Amino acid sequence: MPTPRKRLISLDATPYYHCVSRCVRRAFLCGRDTFSDRNYEYRRKWIQDKLYELSDIFAIDLCGYAIMSNHFHLVLYIDKQTADKWTSLEVITRWHRLFRGTFLSQRFIDGDTLSQAEQKALDDKITLWRIRLMDISWFMRCLNEPIARRANQEEGCTGRFWEGRYKSQALLDEKALAACLAYVDLNPIRAGMAQTPETAEFTSVEERISKIKQTPGIPNPQSEQPPHLLPFVGNPRADMPKGLPFRLTDYIQLVDWSGRAILENKRGSIRSDLPPMLERLQIDPKHWLYMTHNFESKFKGMVGTAHNLKTACQRLGYRRTPNLAVCQQLLI
C-alpha cells in the first residue's frame, strides 16, 4: 500500500526532496519513438521552461534536474522561511500567475475595499494558498498537467499521460543530497545519451557548466551561477547563506570523476585523484559510485545516515525504520 504523501514530504524531516515523474507505459515524452519514428525531443524545452516559471512562483527552489526521454528527475528545496515572509499581496499575485483566484482576490488586486467578513474569507484563502505555494504536490501538479494537456492536444488524443503518482524521496543530510544530485545529473551518461557532463543536455550540471563558460575571466566560478537554480554556496559554516552546502567547483569535479568511472565500467578500480567532496563527506569511493548508479532503485523513501534516518522516523511517528540496512552500509 502506498505511503500517504504527507508522510513522504515533511519539513520536520528535511527541506530537500528528489522527485521523479514517468510517462504511462514508458511512452516517449521527449525522445525519438522507435515505433512511430516521431521525434519529440523539442518537448524537453517545454518542461525546462515550465520548471523555470514555477520555481519563480513557488517557494520551492530547483537544485537539480534531468529531463530524459520518458521521465524526468528533480531535486527540490522547500523554502518555508521565504514563504512565511510573503505579504498577502505577494501570495495573491503569485497564485494569480497559476490560477484565476476568487472573486474576492480579484477585487483585492483591483484595490476595492472589502468588508470585515469578506476580508476574513480572503485571509483564509491566503493562508491556504501560502501553504500550497510551498507544497511539492502542487508544484508537480502545476508542472505535469499543462505538459500532459499540451502533448495530448498535439497528438490529438486524450487520457492519462503521466503515471498516477510521482515518486518522492526525502534527502535527510549532505551525503544523501550530494549523492542524489550526482545521480540525477549523471542520468544521461548512464543511459548512453551523453559522454560528459557538459554535453548532457537538459540537466542542471550542463546548465551550470555552460554558465561558467559564458563568463570568461571570472577567477571564481562560485560567483556566477544560473539564476533559475539554487546556487552552490560553499561548505557549511556559521554564516551559511541560502544555497547548496558544497563548492560548485568541487561538485563539478566530482560529477566529472563519477561519470568517467561509470563510462569506463571500473567501479572496482578507483583512480587515486579523489575529488575533495568525497573526502569531506567521508564516503567510500566504491559506495559513492554504486549510489550514483543505483540511487533511485536502492533507496526507498527517506535517505540519509543511519542516525538521521532514525531521528526522522521517530519524529514522524514511524513504527519501523525503512532503508536502515542500506543506509548503514552506504552512508554510515
Residue frames as qw, qx, qy, qz and C-alpha x, y, z in Angstrom:
[[0.000, 0.888, 0.459, 0.000, 0.00, 0.00, 0.00],
 [0.406, 0.571, -0.047, 0.712, 1.49, 3.40, -0.99],
 [0.376, -0.355, -0.453, 0.726, 2.69, 5.65, 1.82],
 [0.074, 0.911, 0.400, -0.069, 0.50, 8.74, 2.29],
 [0.478, 0.651, -0.001, 0.589, 2.08, 11.80, 0.68],
 [0.304, -0.875, 0.113, -0.360, 2.03, 13.72, 3.96],
 [0.811, -0.509, 0.268, 0.108, 4.35, 11.08, 5.44],
 [0.805, 0.270, 0.187, 0.495, 6.73, 11.25, 2.46],
 [0.293, 0.544, 0.012, 0.786, 7.11, 15.04, 2.45],
 [0.506, -0.798, -0.317, 0.082, 7.53, 16.72, 5.81],
 [0.230, 0.806, -0.253, 0.483, 9.53, 19.83, 6.62],
 [0.679, -0.661, 0.272, -0.171, 10.06, 18.35, 10.07],
 [0.926, -0.067, 0.264, 0.262, 12.40, 15.87, 8.39],
 [0.483, -0.193, 0.382, 0.764, 14.14, 17.88, 5.63],
 [0.354, 0.707, 0.073, -0.608, 13.54, 20.64, 3.05],
 [0.148, 0.492, -0.703, -0.492, 15.27, 18.62, 0.26],
 [0.768, 0.193, 0.547, -0.270, 13.42, 16.11, -1.95],
 [0.054, -0.245, 0.789, 0.560, 14.09, 14.02, -5.03],
 [0.636, 0.398, 0.407, -0.520, 11.04, 13.70, -7.29],
 [0.123, -0.150, 0.826, 0.530, 10.51, 11.58, -10.40],
 [0.653, 0.413, 0.282, -0.568, 7.63, 11.56, -12.90],
 [0.255, -0.134, 0.860, 0.422, 7.31, 8.92, -15.59],
 [0.514, 0.154, -0.344, -0.771, 5.06, 8.62, -18.63],
 [0.829, 0.005, 0.412, -0.378, 2.42, 5.89, -18.64],
 [0.940, 0.250, 0.223, 0.067, 3.58, 2.64, -20.18],
 [0.541, -0.440, 0.352, 0.624, 7.01, 4.31, -20.51],
 [0.525, 0.759, 0.341, 0.180, 5.77, 6.21, -23.57],
 [0.558, 0.113, 0.049, 0.821, 8.19, 8.64, -25.15],
 [0.105, -0.867, -0.313, 0.374, 7.91, 12.13, -23.75],
 [0.009, 0.895, -0.217, -0.389, 10.88, 13.83, -25.33],
 [0.370, -0.397, 0.727, 0.420, 12.95, 11.32, -27.32],
 [0.428, 0.279, -0.592, -0.623, 12.52, 9.57, -30.64],
 [0.784, 0.020, 0.466, -0.410, 9.71, 6.99, -30.66],
 [0.138, -0.316, 0.859, 0.380, 11.11, 3.96, -32.49],
 [0.389, 0.384, 0.836, -0.060, 7.60, 2.65, -33.24],
 [0.358, 0.846, 0.371, -0.133, 6.20, 5.77, -34.93],
 [0.632, 0.185, 0.155, 0.736, 9.62, 7.23, -35.81],
 [0.038, -0.909, -0.188, -0.370, 8.44, 10.59, -34.47],
 [0.523, 0.114, -0.386, 0.752, 10.92, 12.82, -32.69],
 [0.357, -0.848, -0.349, -0.175, 9.63, 14.57, -29.55],
 [0.637, -0.034, -0.275, 0.719, 13.00, 15.95, -28.48],
 [0.036, 0.475, 0.042, 0.878, 11.70, 19.54, -28.51],
 [0.591, -0.650, -0.365, -0.309, 9.37, 18.76, -25.59],
 [0.670, -0.230, -0.389, 0.590, 12.31, 18.81, -23.21],
 [0.154, 0.224, -0.043, 0.961, 12.29, 22.58, -23.60],
 [0.482, -0.569, -0.382, -0.546, 8.60, 22.62, -22.56],
 [0.758, -0.502, -0.385, 0.160, 9.48, 21.06, -19.22],
 [0.556, -0.045, -0.189, 0.808, 12.59, 23.17, -18.69],
 [0.039, -0.401, -0.125, -0.907, 10.69, 26.42, -19.33],
 [0.613, -0.584, -0.365, -0.387, 7.87, 25.34, -17.03],
 [0.746, -0.326, -0.378, 0.441, 10.35, 24.46, -14.29],
 [0.327, 0.130, -0.101, 0.931, 11.88, 27.93, -14.52],
 [0.301, -0.493, -0.258, -0.774, 8.45, 29.54, -14.39],
 [0.725, -0.537, -0.398, -0.166, 7.24, 27.56, -11.39],
 [0.681, -0.202, -0.343, 0.615, 10.46, 27.98, -9.39],
 [0.131, 0.249, -0.028, 0.959, 9.91, 31.73, -9.74],
 [0.505, -0.474, -0.267, -0.670, 6.35, 31.46, -8.40],
 [0.838, -0.423, -0.343, -0.034, 6.58, 28.80, -5.67],
 [0.324, -0.796, 0.476, -0.187, 8.69, 28.94, -2.52],
 [0.928, -0.071, 0.347, 0.116, 10.41, 25.89, -3.96],
 [0.072, 0.797, -0.494, -0.341, 13.90, 26.12, -5.42],
 [0.932, 0.347, -0.099, -0.032, 15.28, 23.93, -8.17],
 [0.514, -0.672, 0.502, 0.180, 18.52, 22.30, -7.03],
 [0.157, -0.321, 0.833, 0.423, 18.98, 19.84, -9.87],
 [0.755, 0.386, 0.263, -0.461, 17.13, 18.26, -12.78],
 [0.151, -0.243, 0.833, 0.474, 17.50, 15.82, -15.66],
 [0.685, 0.390, 0.146, -0.598, 14.88, 15.60, -18.43],
 [0.333, -0.191, 0.884, 0.266, 15.03, 12.19, -20.08],
 [0.184, -0.037, -0.729, -0.658, 13.09, 10.53, -22.92],
 [0.494, -0.429, -0.656, -0.376, 10.20, 9.14, -20.87],
 [0.574, -0.688, -0.399, 0.193, 10.70, 10.62, -17.39],
 [0.233, 0.725, -0.233, 0.605, 12.36, 13.44, -15.52],
 [0.646, -0.350, -0.486, 0.473, 14.18, 13.87, -12.21],
 [0.051, -0.826, 0.029, -0.561, 14.07, 16.90, -9.91],
 [0.531, -0.249, -0.546, 0.598, 15.87, 17.79, -6.70],
 [0.147, -0.761, -0.272, -0.571, 13.81, 20.44, -4.90],
 [0.320, -0.066, -0.551, 0.768, 14.29, 22.65, -1.85],
 [0.236, -0.776, -0.545, -0.212, 11.25, 23.93, 0.09],
 [0.274, 0.226, -0.252, 0.900, 11.95, 27.48, 1.29],
 [0.319, -0.687, -0.652, 0.031, 9.42, 27.88, 4.11],
 [0.342, -0.502, -0.211, 0.766, 11.16, 30.93, 5.58],
 [0.043, -0.030, 0.371, 0.927, 10.67, 32.89, 2.37],
 [0.254, -0.466, -0.723, -0.443, 7.02, 31.83, 2.04],
 [0.381, -0.634, -0.576, 0.348, 6.30, 32.91, 5.62],
 [0.248, -0.408, -0.035, 0.878, 7.66, 36.40, 4.84],
 [0.075, 0.336, 0.598, 0.723, 5.42, 36.99, 1.81],
 [0.276, 0.149, 0.282, -0.907, 2.79, 39.68, 2.25],
 [0.555, 0.424, 0.645, -0.310, -0.86, 38.95, 1.44],
 [0.480, 0.758, -0.118, -0.425, -0.43, 40.82, -1.84],
 [0.077, 0.548, -0.799, -0.237, 2.60, 38.73, -2.79],
 [0.384, 0.050, 0.915, -0.117, 0.74, 35.47, -2.09],
 [0.563, 0.611, 0.424, -0.361, -2.27, 36.55, -4.16],
 [0.346, 0.766, -0.364, -0.400, -0.11, 37.83, -7.03],
 [0.068, -0.383, 0.908, 0.154, 1.83, 34.56, -7.17],
 [0.453, 0.242, 0.834, -0.203, -1.34, 32.47, -7.01],
 [0.523, 0.708, 0.186, -0.436, -2.92, 34.51, -9.82],
 [0.183, 0.620, -0.656, -0.390, 0.04, 33.60, -12.03],
 [0.098, -0.073, 0.991, 0.055, -1.17, 29.99, -11.70],
 [0.006, 0.522, 0.851, 0.051, -4.96, 30.27, -11.34],
 [0.045, -0.643, -0.327, -0.691, -7.67, 32.91, -11.57],
 [0.058, 0.057, -0.584, 0.808, -8.15, 33.05, -7.81],
 [0.010, -0.585, -0.789, 0.186, -11.51, 34.07, -6.37],
 [0.058, 0.827, 0.370, 0.420, -13.87, 37.00, -6.81],
 [0.459, -0.876, -0.062, 0.131, -12.58, 38.48, -3.54],
 [0.657, -0.344, 0.283, 0.609, -8.91, 38.12, -4.51],
 [0.395, 0.480, 0.432, 0.654, -9.62, 39.80, -7.84],
 [0.161, -0.921, -0.259, -0.242, -11.33, 42.69, -6.02],
 [0.623, -0.688, 0.066, 0.366, -8.39, 42.95, -3.60],
 [0.608, 0.007, 0.363, 0.706, -5.95, 43.24, -6.51],
 [0.181, 0.665, 0.422, 0.590, -8.15, 45.92, -8.09],
 [0.165, 0.171, -0.328, 0.914, -7.97, 47.93, -4.86],
 [0.492, -0.530, -0.401, -0.563, -11.60, 47.55, -3.80],
 [0.245, -0.386, 0.598, -0.658, -12.50, 47.89, -0.12],
 [0.531, -0.158, -0.822, -0.135, -13.62, 44.62, 1.44],
 [0.624, -0.613, -0.014, -0.484, -15.97, 44.20, 4.36],
 [0.358, -0.562, 0.692, -0.278, -14.72, 42.58, 7.56],
 [0.855, 0.046, 0.480, -0.190, -16.38, 39.27, 6.65],
 [0.774, 0.629, -0.071, 0.018, -15.01, 39.39, 3.11],
 [0.153, 0.776, -0.577, 0.204, -11.51, 40.17, 4.39],
 [0.602, -0.369, 0.665, -0.243, -11.73, 37.23, 6.80],
 [0.901, 0.302, 0.297, -0.097, -12.75, 34.90, 3.96],
 [0.583, 0.756, -0.271, 0.124, -9.89, 36.19, 1.81],
 [0.189, -0.709, 0.638, -0.232, -7.38, 35.81, 4.65],
 [0.814, -0.123, 0.545, -0.159, -8.38, 32.16, 4.97],
 [0.834, 0.544, 0.081, 0.047, -7.75, 31.68, 1.25],
 [0.250, 0.843, -0.439, 0.185, -4.39, 33.43, 1.50],
 [0.524, -0.518, 0.650, -0.186, -3.36, 31.08, 4.31],
 [0.886, 0.172, 0.428, -0.048, -4.31, 28.10, 2.15],
 [0.665, 0.735, -0.072, 0.109, -2.54, 29.47, -0.92],
 [0.076, -0.819, 0.550, -0.144, 0.62, 30.21, 1.08],
 [0.702, -0.276, 0.652, -0.086, 0.72, 26.55, 2.15],
 [0.844, 0.434, 0.315, 0.015, 0.14, 25.35, -1.41],
 [0.424, 0.872, -0.228, 0.092, 2.89, 27.60, -2.77],
 [0.060, -0.641, 0.753, -0.136, 5.43, 25.63, -0.74],
 [0.812, -0.017, 0.523, -0.257, 3.82, 22.24, -1.40],
 [0.140, -0.349, 0.802, 0.465, 5.70, 19.87, -3.72],
 [0.372, 0.384, 0.845, 0.018, 2.46, 18.09, -4.68],
 [0.313, 0.855, 0.278, -0.307, 1.03, 21.37, -6.01],
 [0.047, -0.699, 0.512, 0.497, 4.34, 22.15, -7.71],
 [0.261, -0.087, 0.905, 0.323, 4.28, 18.79, -9.52],
 [0.374, 0.614, 0.679, -0.146, 0.61, 19.22, -10.39],
 [0.228, 0.888, 0.024, -0.398, 1.26, 22.64, -11.95],
 [0.102, -0.557, 0.695, 0.443, 4.19, 21.16, -13.86],
 [0.281, 0.013, 0.938, 0.202, 2.67, 17.92, -15.11],
 [0.414, 0.604, 0.620, -0.281, -0.88, 18.93, -16.01],
 [0.333, 0.805, -0.107, -0.479, -0.03, 21.62, -18.61],
 [0.026, -0.471, 0.803, 0.364, 2.60, 19.38, -20.22],
 [0.346, 0.191, 0.918, -0.018, 0.12, 16.49, -20.44],
 [0.430, 0.718, 0.408, -0.366, -2.61, 18.67, -21.97],
 [0.210, 0.772, -0.364, -0.478, -0.20, 20.19, -24.48],
 [0.117, -0.305, 0.904, 0.274, 1.20, 16.81, -25.54],
 [0.388, 0.367, 0.836, -0.123, -2.26, 15.22, -25.81],
 [0.390, 0.785, 0.175, -0.448, -3.53, 18.15, -27.87],
 [0.100, 0.652, -0.601, -0.451, -0.53, 17.91, -30.17],
 [0.088, -0.129, 0.969, 0.189, -1.10, 14.18, -30.69],
 [0.544, -0.079, -0.352, -0.758, -4.88, 14.52, -30.98],
 [0.583, -0.194, -0.788, 0.019, -5.62, 12.11, -28.16],
 [0.495, -0.651, 0.137, -0.560, -6.98, 12.07, -24.61],
 [0.919, -0.245, -0.304, 0.058, -6.27, 10.10, -21.47],
 [0.618, -0.744, 0.159, 0.196, -3.59, 9.86, -18.85],
 [0.546, 0.750, -0.320, 0.192, -0.12, 10.96, -19.89],
 [0.051, 0.565, -0.699, 0.435, 1.79, 10.61, -16.60],
 [0.469, -0.177, -0.846, 0.180, 1.75, 7.79, -14.09],
 [0.408, -0.750, -0.465, -0.233, -0.75, 8.39, -11.31],
 [0.541, -0.827, 0.002, 0.152, 1.78, 9.32, -8.60],
 [0.410, 0.752, -0.431, 0.285, 5.16, 10.97, -8.81],
 [0.839, -0.204, -0.382, 0.330, 7.88, 9.33, -6.76],
 [0.121, -0.889, 0.197, -0.395, 9.36, 11.26, -3.84],
 [0.806, -0.117, -0.397, 0.423, 12.46, 10.65, -1.72],
 [0.318, -0.945, 0.037, -0.068, 13.39, 12.77, 1.31],
 [0.677, 0.403, -0.337, 0.516, 17.11, 13.68, 1.44],
 [0.610, -0.742, -0.272, 0.063, 17.99, 13.95, 5.12],
 [0.516, -0.716, 0.192, 0.428, 21.61, 15.15, 5.08],
 [0.138, 0.784, -0.421, -0.434, 24.53, 16.33, 2.96],
 [0.289, -0.242, 0.890, 0.257, 25.62, 12.84, 1.96],
 [0.445, 0.474, 0.758, -0.043, 22.19, 11.94, 0.63],
 [0.299, 0.867, 0.114, -0.381, 21.84, 15.32, -1.09],
 [0.017, -0.671, 0.601, 0.434, 25.21, 15.09, -2.83],
 [0.333, -0.035, 0.921, 0.201, 24.64, 11.50, -3.97],
 [0.426, 0.626, 0.635, -0.156, 21.17, 12.31, -5.29],
 [0.221, 0.856, -0.119, -0.452, 22.31, 15.45, -7.14],
 [0.079, -0.499, 0.768, 0.394, 25.08, 13.47, -8.83],
 [0.404, 0.219, 0.888, 0.026, 22.70, 10.59, -9.60],
 [0.411, 0.770, 0.387, -0.297, 20.29, 13.00, -11.30],
 [0.170, 0.832, -0.323, -0.417, 22.97, 14.85, -13.27],
 [0.159, -0.392, 0.859, 0.288, 24.57, 11.57, -14.43],
 [0.698, 0.324, 0.547, -0.330, 21.30, 10.13, -15.77],
 [0.658, 0.694, -0.129, -0.262, 22.07, 10.88, -19.46],
 [0.126, 0.637, -0.760, -0.036, 25.58, 9.43, -19.11],
 [0.449, -0.111, 0.860, -0.214, 24.30, 6.20, -17.58],
 [0.696, 0.484, 0.435, -0.302, 21.67, 5.98, -20.33],
 [0.601, 0.054, 0.544, 0.583, 24.30, 6.44, -23.05],
 [0.280, 0.876, 0.380, 0.096, 22.77, 9.74, -24.18],
 [0.089, 0.954, -0.242, 0.151, 25.91, 11.78, -23.38],
 [0.816, 0.197, -0.375, 0.392, 29.61, 11.17, -22.85],
 [0.369, 0.062, -0.404, 0.834, 30.45, 14.01, -20.47],
 [0.078, -0.622, -0.593, 0.505, 28.53, 16.23, -18.01],
 [0.035, 0.494, -0.088, -0.864, 28.95, 19.32, -20.21],
 [0.244, 0.075, -0.678, -0.690, 27.25, 17.55, -23.13],
 [0.050, -0.370, -0.914, 0.155, 24.37, 16.12, -21.06],
 [0.143, -0.297, -0.256, -0.909, 21.64, 18.38, -22.41],
 [0.572, -0.507, -0.243, -0.598, 18.71, 19.44, -20.23],
 [0.733, -0.364, -0.476, 0.322, 20.46, 18.68, -16.97],
 [0.306, -0.950, -0.041, 0.039, 21.36, 21.07, -14.19],
 [0.662, -0.458, 0.303, 0.510, 25.08, 20.24, -14.36],
 [0.516, 0.373, 0.446, 0.629, 25.20, 21.09, -18.07],
 [0.010, -0.912, -0.277, -0.303, 23.46, 24.38, -17.34],
 [0.519, -0.818, 0.084, 0.232, 25.89, 25.21, -14.53],
 [0.663, -0.174, 0.396, 0.611, 28.95, 24.41, -16.69],
 [0.369, 0.625, 0.437, 0.531, 27.54, 26.45, -19.59],
 [0.197, -0.966, -0.153, -0.073, 27.10, 29.43, -17.28],
 [0.611, -0.605, 0.253, 0.444, 30.75, 29.19, -16.22],
 [0.588, 0.148, 0.487, 0.629, 31.87, 29.06, -19.87],
 [0.180, 0.816, 0.403, 0.373, 29.78, 32.14, -20.67],
 [0.273, -0.960, 0.039, -0.056, 31.64, 34.23, -18.09],
 [0.812, 0.207, -0.184, 0.513, 35.34, 34.04, -19.02],
 [0.232, 0.559, -0.264, 0.751, 37.79, 35.94, -16.90],
 [0.630, -0.628, 0.074, -0.450, 35.89, 35.30, -13.66],
 [0.190, 0.482, -0.815, 0.258, 38.50, 33.78, -11.34],
 [0.225, -0.005, 0.865, -0.449, 35.91, 32.13, -9.11],
 [0.278, -0.224, -0.751, -0.555, 33.08, 30.24, -10.85],
 [0.184, -0.425, -0.784, 0.413, 31.30, 30.29, -7.49],
 [0.049, 0.410, 0.193, -0.890, 30.27, 33.90, -8.19],
 [0.441, 0.265, -0.359, -0.779, 28.43, 33.19, -11.46],
 [0.213, 0.112, 0.968, -0.073, 25.65, 30.62, -11.36],
 [0.116, -0.374, -0.698, -0.599, 22.39, 30.08, -13.30],
 [0.262, -0.219, 0.223, -0.913, 19.58, 32.32, -11.98],
 [0.762, -0.177, -0.252, -0.569, 16.94, 29.57, -12.02],
 [0.809, -0.062, -0.564, 0.157, 18.96, 27.08, -9.95],
 [0.615, -0.788, 0.025, 0.003, 19.66, 27.12, -6.23],
 [0.379, 0.776, -0.466, 0.192, 23.33, 28.17, -6.06],
 [0.837, -0.139, -0.366, 0.383, 26.22, 26.31, -4.51],
 [0.172, -0.931, 0.078, -0.312, 27.39, 28.46, -1.61],
 [0.230, 0.592, -0.676, 0.375, 30.35, 26.53, -0.24],
 [0.514, -0.105, -0.817, 0.239, 30.97, 24.20, 2.66],
 [0.469, -0.753, -0.442, -0.134, 28.83, 24.59, 5.83],
 [0.365, 0.156, -0.367, 0.842, 29.86, 27.40, 8.16],
 [0.086, -0.441, -0.612, 0.651, 28.37, 29.63, 10.85],
 [0.241, 0.523, 0.050, -0.816, 27.22, 32.40, 8.47],
 [0.315, 0.129, 0.861, 0.378, 25.86, 29.96, 5.88],
 [0.380, 0.265, -0.099, -0.881, 23.73, 31.76, 3.25],
 [0.801, 0.277, 0.378, -0.371, 20.84, 30.08, 1.47],
 [0.549, 0.599, -0.509, -0.283, 22.07, 27.52, -1.05],
 [0.967, 0.033, -0.252, 0.013, 23.59, 24.10, -1.55],
 [0.543, -0.785, 0.295, 0.036, 26.25, 23.31, 1.10],
 [0.836, -0.010, 0.331, 0.438, 29.05, 22.49, -1.35],
 [0.073, -0.625, 0.336, 0.701, 31.53, 24.35, -3.54],
 [0.735, 0.575, 0.042, -0.356, 30.46, 24.42, -7.19],
 [0.369, 0.661, -0.644, -0.113, 33.94, 23.57, -8.45],
 [0.275, -0.272, 0.896, -0.218, 34.15, 20.57, -6.10],
 [0.694, 0.288, 0.527, -0.398, 30.75, 19.31, -7.24],
 [0.665, 0.656, -0.202, -0.296, 31.52, 19.61, -10.96],
 [0.152, 0.567, -0.809, 0.018, 34.82, 17.80, -10.43],
 [0.447, -0.090, 0.829, -0.324, 33.00, 15.06, -8.51],
 [0.750, 0.454, 0.291, -0.384, 30.34, 14.60, -11.22],
 [0.518, 0.692, -0.463, -0.197, 33.01, 14.52, -13.93],
 [0.061, -0.436, 0.887, -0.143, 35.03, 11.94, -11.98],
 [0.586, 0.104, 0.708, -0.380, 31.93, 9.82, -11.33],
 [0.719, 0.572, 0.033, -0.393, 30.82, 9.99, -14.95],
 [0.379, 0.626, -0.672, -0.115, 34.17, 8.83, -16.22],
 [0.249, -0.256, 0.901, -0.246, 34.21, 5.94, -13.74],
 [0.692, 0.307, 0.501, -0.420, 30.74, 4.87, -14.88],
 [0.651, 0.653, -0.229, -0.313, 31.68, 5.08, -18.57],
 [0.241, 0.564, -0.790, 0.019, 34.87, 3.09, -18.02],
 [0.900, -0.207, -0.256, -0.287, 32.87, 0.49, -16.07],
 [0.576, 0.248, -0.619, 0.473, 35.64, 0.23, -13.48],
 [0.532, -0.713, -0.028, -0.456, 33.76, 0.52, -10.22],
 [0.908, -0.377, -0.070, 0.167, 36.20, -1.90, -8.61],
 [0.679, 0.026, 0.021, 0.733, 39.28, 0.10, -9.63],
 [0.073, -0.958, -0.256, 0.104, 39.18, 3.64, -8.28],
 [0.510, 0.613, -0.119, 0.591, 41.54, 6.31, -9.55],
 [0.554, -0.259, -0.437, 0.659, 43.76, 7.94, -6.94],
 [0.072, 0.148, 0.000, 0.986, 42.74, 11.57, -7.67],
 [0.144, -0.587, -0.789, 0.110, 39.65, 11.54, -5.46],
 [0.042, -0.682, -0.199, -0.702, 37.52, 14.72, -5.53],
 [0.085, 0.222, -0.577, 0.781, 37.69, 16.66, -2.22],
 [0.618, -0.262, -0.020, -0.741, 33.92, 16.35, -1.68],
 [0.859, -0.103, -0.494, -0.089, 34.23, 12.61, -1.12],
 [0.498, 0.106, -0.592, 0.625, 36.89, 13.19, 1.49],
 [0.186, -0.245, 0.295, -0.905, 34.88, 15.88, 3.29],
 [0.752, -0.174, -0.100, -0.628, 31.70, 13.81, 3.28],
 [0.303, -0.374, 0.857, -0.184, 33.67, 10.70, 4.28],
 [0.874, 0.270, 0.159, -0.371, 32.05, 8.49, 1.66],
 [0.616, -0.218, 0.688, 0.317, 33.86, 5.42, 0.38],
 [0.201, 0.437, -0.478, -0.735, 34.54, 5.90, -3.37],
 [0.096, -0.075, -0.951, -0.284, 33.13, 2.47, -4.25],
 [0.070, 0.548, 0.748, -0.366, 29.97, 3.21, -2.27],
 [0.154, 0.585, -0.002, -0.796, 29.72, 6.60, -3.98],
 [0.200, 0.245, -0.695, -0.646, 29.84, 5.13, -7.49],
 [0.057, -0.284, -0.957, -0.028, 27.31, 2.50, -6.52],
 [0.095, 0.609, 0.545, -0.569, 24.91, 5.14, -5.16],
 [0.201, 0.561, -0.189, -0.780, 25.24, 7.41, -8.17],
 [0.218, 0.124, -0.827, -0.503, 24.39, 4.44, -10.36],
 [0.351, -0.327, -0.870, -0.114, 21.57, 2.94, -8.25],
 [0.057, -0.047, 0.438, -0.896, 20.25, 5.74, -6.03],
 [0.577, -0.058, -0.097, -0.809, 16.61, 5.58, -7.11],
 [0.796, -0.041, -0.544, -0.262, 16.31, 1.79, -7.11],
 [0.519, 0.063, -0.722, 0.453, 18.36, 1.11, -3.99],
 [0.010, -0.102, -0.533, 0.840, 16.74, 3.65, -1.65],
 [0.209, -0.571, -0.700, -0.374, 13.02, 3.75, -0.96],
 [0.369, -0.863, -0.344, -0.026, 11.59, 6.81, 0.76],
 [0.232, -0.952, 0.199, -0.002, 13.88, 8.76, 3.08],
 [0.841, 0.290, -0.198, 0.411, 17.65, 8.70, 2.53],
 [0.103, -0.874, 0.319, -0.352, 20.39, 9.70, 4.97],
 [0.219, 0.376, -0.826, 0.359, 22.87, 8.44, 7.51],
 [0.470, -0.316, -0.823, 0.036, 21.53, 5.85, 9.94],
 [0.188, -0.318, -0.523, 0.768, 21.39, 8.39, 12.78],
 [0.228, 0.164, -0.092, -0.955, 19.48, 10.98, 10.72],
 [0.456, -0.134, -0.723, -0.501, 17.18, 8.30, 9.34],
 [0.384, -0.355, -0.803, 0.285, 16.27, 7.03, 12.81],
 [0.057, -0.302, -0.334, 0.891, 15.71, 10.58, 14.09],
 [0.324, 0.065, -0.343, -0.879, 13.43, 11.47, 11.16],
 [0.475, -0.223, -0.804, -0.280, 11.39, 8.27, 11.53],
 [0.293, -0.373, -0.706, 0.526, 10.89, 8.86, 15.26],
 [0.071, 0.251, 0.114, -0.959, 9.83, 12.46, 14.63],
 [0.443, 0.054, -0.454, -0.772, 7.31, 11.36, 12.00],
 [0.703, -0.131, 0.431, -0.551, 5.92, 8.55, 14.15],
 [0.686, 0.308, -0.610, -0.250, 7.15, 5.61, 12.07],
 [0.883, -0.375, 0.201, -0.199, 6.96, 2.22, 13.78],
 [0.880, -0.050, 0.265, 0.392, 9.96, 0.94, 11.87],
 [0.097, -0.774, 0.313, 0.542, 12.96, 2.49, 10.10],
 [0.836, 0.497, 0.226, 0.053, 12.86, 1.80, 6.34],
 [0.554, 0.761, -0.224, 0.253, 16.13, 1.83, 4.40],
 [0.517, -0.796, 0.311, -0.038, 18.14, 1.39, 7.59],
 [0.870, -0.154, 0.372, 0.285, 20.29, -1.51, 6.41],
 [0.656, 0.535, 0.227, 0.482, 21.27, 0.04, 3.08],
 [0.012, -0.945, 0.078, -0.317, 21.87, 3.47, 4.65],
 [0.675, -0.655, 0.329, 0.081, 24.12, 1.88, 7.29],
 [0.846, 0.065, 0.364, 0.385, 26.04, 0.13, 4.54],
 [0.532, 0.564, 0.271, 0.570, 26.45, 3.02, 2.07],
 [0.004, 0.831, 0.028, 0.555, 26.16, 6.22, 4.11],
 [0.539, 0.016, -0.622, 0.568, 27.38, 5.07, 7.57]]
